[in-house]
Amino acid sequence: MTLRRIALLAGPSLALVAGWGLYHVRPVTGLLWGLGLLLGAALHRSRFCVAAAFQDTVLFRDTGPAKAVLVALALSLVGFGWLQYRAMHAGAVVPGNIYAISPATLVGALLFGIGIVPAGGCTITMVLRLGEGHLRFLWTLLGLIPGALVGAWHYGWWMGLGGELAPVHLPAVLGWGGAIAVEAALIGSVWLLLSWWERKGAGKA
């Protein structure tokens, strides 16, 4: 029996035993551990990847990964919208990090796009592939850690590029109905655009 087969057989059992132990130490930690296992299994089976959402759409006209990202955004819109709505009406602090859009946002997006190409994918892809035994993604992990540390070190400098811009919380500006309508319209428009792009590619085949 190979080492990889042993890991495949023993890994799930060890993960469940660890979760059971964490639950008895601190129930919330055990539940979060279980949620992480379920999320990891779902991501593995769905092959979810932010990098593939861009690469496959442009190179192969395969919009499946991009539409999966849109579905995730739509679910986040509903879930986080509900949490924030409850918090605001209860007079509590609105959960979530709300930042201003600045030149640093554009630079960060470009750097992320450039980085995922040689890395072979985003952070999710790297973790999934490592779990599958693809050790070449270990180099991605070794690059991610110092990169994140350097980014945290000069984070303040990047944020200063845009000046003192105020964050914008759409529900506070448009109301909850208006904010959800605008975001739903954006997601729906991108979905239709992706469908058109895929049909156009199929017509050329």
ZIWO-V926235 format. One record per residue. N is the residue number from 1. SS is DSSP state (H for helix, E for strand, - for the rest). PHI is phi as a letter, one per 40 degrees, with the letter a starting at -180 (999 if undefined). Layout:
n = {N,N}
ss = {SS,SS}
phi = {PHI,PHI}
//
This chain:
n = {1,2,3,4,5,6,7,8,9,10,11,12,13,14,15,16,17,18,19,20,21,22,23,24,25,26,27,28,29,30,31,32,33,34,35,36,37,38,39,40,41,42,43,44,45,46,47,48,49,50,51,52,53,54,55,56,57,58,59,60,61,62,63,64,65,66,67,68,69,70,71,72,73,74,75,76,77,78,79,80,81,82,83,84,85,86,87,88,89,90,91,92,93,94,95,96,97,98,99,100,101,102,103,104,105,106,107,108,109,110,111,112,113,114,115,116,117,118,119,120,121,122,123,124,125,126,127,128,129,130,131,132,133,134,135,136,137,138,139,140,141,142,143,144,145,146,147,148,149,150,151,152,153,154,155,156,157,158,159,160,161,162,163,164,165,166,167,168,169,170,171,172,173,174,175,176,177,178,179,180,181,182,183,184,185,186,187,188,189,190,191,192,193,194,195,196,197,198,199,200,201,202,203,204,205}
ss = {-,-,H,H,H,H,H,H,H,H,H,H,H,H,H,H,H,H,H,H,H,H,H,H,H,-,H,H,H,H,H,H,H,H,H,H,H,H,H,H,H,H,H,H,H,H,-,-,-,H,H,H,H,H,H,H,H,H,H,H,-,-,-,H,H,H,H,H,H,H,H,H,H,H,H,H,H,H,H,H,H,H,H,H,H,H,H,H,H,-,-,-,-,-,-,-,-,-,-,-,-,-,H,H,H,H,H,H,H,H,H,H,H,H,H,H,H,H,H,-,-,-,H,H,H,H,H,H,H,H,H,-,-,-,H,H,H,H,H,H,H,H,H,H,H,H,H,H,H,H,H,H,H,-,H,H,H,H,H,H,H,H,-,-,-,-,-,-,-,H,H,H,H,H,H,H,H,H,H,H,H,H,H,H,H,H,H,H,H,H,H,H,H,H,H,H,H,H,H,H,H,H,H,H,-}
phi = {999,c,c,c,c,c,c,c,c,c,d,c,c,c,c,c,c,c,c,c,c,c,c,c,c,a,d,c,c,c,c,c,c,c,c,c,c,c,c,c,c,c,c,c,c,c,f,c,a,c,c,c,d,c,c,c,c,c,c,b,f,c,c,d,c,c,c,c,c,c,c,c,c,c,c,c,d,c,c,c,c,c,c,c,c,c,c,c,c,c,g,c,c,c,c,h,c,b,b,c,c,a,d,c,c,c,c,c,c,c,c,c,c,c,c,c,c,c,c,g,i,c,c,d,d,c,c,c,c,c,c,c,h,c,c,c,c,c,c,c,c,c,c,c,c,c,c,c,c,c,c,c,c,b,d,c,c,c,c,c,c,c,g,c,c,c,c,b,b,d,d,c,c,b,g,c,c,c,c,c,c,c,c,c,c,c,c,c,c,c,c,c,c,c,c,c,c,c,c,c,c,c,c,c,c}
//
